[in-house]
Amino acid sequence: MAVNFNLYGKTAIITGASSGLGEQFARTLAASGARVILAARRMDKLEALSHEISNAIAIQMDVSDKESVARCFAELEQSGKKIDICVNNAGIAARTPIFEKDDKNDFMSIIQTNLMGVWYVTKAVANHMKNYGIHGSIINIGSVNGNAIPAKGGTAYSISKAAVIHLTKTLVGELSPHKIRINCISPGWFRTPMNGPDIEQIIPLIPYGDIAQSSDLDGLILYLASNEASRYVTGSTFTIDGGMSWGGKL
C-alpha cells in the first residue's frame, strides 16, 4: 500500500517563511493540503506570500525574542488554531573571525536567532501539542556546518547549528511520551538569498557537482511532516548536501 503524504486537516507553522527554504517549505506543505501559518519578521513579504498560497495566514514573529514567540502562540491559540507541524527554519548567518577587532554583536545575534529561536519556538509548540493531545512533528533546520569544520570565520554559525542538531536529539526523551516527534534537516549549499550570488564557487567542493534547488527538500519535508510516512522516526538528522560533508571538512 502506498504511503500517504496527504496533510489535509493538518496545520503547519513555518518560521523564516518570508523567503528561501522557508518559503519553499510553506508552498510544499500547502500543496499537500496543510493549512500554513507563515511566521517571520517581514510582514510585507509574508502577506504577499499568503495571497499566493491558498489556506495560508501571516503572523509577525521574531524568533530571537522570547516575548514575541509567546505572544504569537497566545494569539494563535485564542483564534482556535491547533498546530500539528512546526518547521524551525528561521536563521541568520555572518562571518565571526576570531581576530576581528569588533564582531558588531554578530556572534550573539547568530546564537540568539539560530539556537535560542529554535528553543523558544520548540518549547512553545511542544507545550501546545502536549496540552491539546496532538501527535505532532517538529522539524528543525540545521546545516552541514553543524556536522563538520566550517570555513574560517564560520564559528558562530557552525556552533549554533551543531547545537540545534544536538537539541533535536536531547529532546526525544521528553517529547516521545506525548507522541511528539522531533527531527532535523541539515542542508548543504542551496540557491537561496542567504547564500548570495557567489555560490557557484562552491561547486568544485561538492561531489555531486551541483548546487541544490529549494525543491530538493520537498520530499524530505513531506516525509517528516507526515505521521503516517515517518511515524517511527524521531531524533534523527538528515544531511542533504550532495556529498559535500563526505570528507568531514567544508
C-alpha positions, 0 to 999 in steps of 0.5 A: 500500500502506498504511503500517504503524504496527504496533510489535509486537516493538518496545520503547519507553522513555518518560521523564516517563511518570508523567503528561501527554504522557508518559503519553499517549505510553506508552498510544499506543505500547502500543496499537500493540503496543510493549512500554513501559518507563515511566521517571520519578521517581514510582514510585507513579504509574508502577506504577499506570500499568503495571497499566493498560497491558498489556506495560508495566514501571516503572523509577525514573529521574531524568533530571537525574542522570547516575548514575541514567540509567546505572544504569537502562540497566545494569539494563535491559540485564542483564534482556535488554531491547533498546530500539528507541524512546526518547521524551525527554519528561521536563521541568520548567518555572518562571518565571526573571525576570531581576530576581528577587532569588533564582531558588531554583536554578530556572534550573539545575534547568530546564537540568539536567532539560530539556537535560542529561536529554535528553543523558544519556538520548540518549547512553545509548540511542544507545550501546545501539542502536549496540552491539546493531545496532538501527535505532532512533528517538529522539524528543525533546520540545521546545516552541514556546518553543524556536522563538520569544520566550517570555513574560517570565520564560520564559528558562530554559525557552525556552533549554533547549528551543531547545537540545534542538531544536538537539541533535536536529539536531547529532546526525544526523551521528553517529547516521545511520551506525548507522541511528539516527534522531533527531527532535523534537516541539515542542508548543504549549499542551496540557491537561496538569498542567504547564500548570495550570488557567489555560490557557484564557487562552491561547486568544485567542493561538492561531489555531486557537482551541483548546487541544490534547488529549494525543491530538493527538500520537498520530499524530505519535508513531506516525509517528516511532516507526515505521521503516517510516512515517518511515524517511527522516526524521531531524533534523527538528522538528515544531511542533504548536501550532495556529498559535500560533508563526505570528507568531514571538512567544508 
